[in-house]
């Protein structure tokens, strides 16, 4: 089983017969979070995987996007309250 952590919550991404497929599943989430990738370009998962693995990855991607959107919104609200003086 492949697990990844998003905002202190562990997400199970399913089981993969081929190690490269597990790495590609992790990359789908890591790419959104700005983490180190296993592959430079997105890689299609083609091998056998556990039942529900595709949905597990989709749910983790959704959570990663929500986390990053929240961080963006927080950063935007902080920036909107900061006044920058020009030199």
C-alpha positions, -999 to 999 in steps of 0.1 A, spaced: 0 0 0 12 35 -8 5 63 16 12 100 14 6 128 38 -13 160 31 -17 186 58 -9 161 86 -34 135 73 -22 103 58 -39 93 25 -37 57 13 -32 58 -25 -38 21 -30 -16 -9 -39 4 -12 -71 19 -42 -87 45 -21 -105 68 2 -85 68 28 -112 30 30 -111 31 36 -73 57 64 -79 35 79 -107 5 79 -83 25 97 -56 37 122 -83 1 132 -91 -2 145 -55 34 157 -51 32 178 -83 3 198 -68 21 202 -34 54 213 -51 73 183 -37 101 163 -53 89 142 -82 99 107 -93 93 115 -129 98 148 -148 66 144 -167 33 129 -157 33 92 -163 2 71 -170 -5 43 -146 -10 11 -167 -4 -18 -144 -25 -37 -119 -36 -18 -88 -59 -25 -59 -96 -19 -62 -103 18 -54 -68 30 -60 -78 53 -88 -105 69 -66 -80 71 -37 -56 91 -58 -84 113 -71 -95 121 -36 -59 128 -25 -54 151 -55 -86 169 -46 -74 173 -10 -40 186 -22 -57 211 -45 -79 223 -16 -49 227 6 -30 247 -19 -60 269 -27 -64 276 10 -27 285 12 -31 308 -19 -62 324 -4 -44 329 29 -14 344 12 -36 366 -9 -55 379 21 -22 386 40 -7 403 10 -38 425 6 -34 438 42 3 446 38 13 480 24 45 481 5 65 513 5 83 521 -28 120 530 -24 
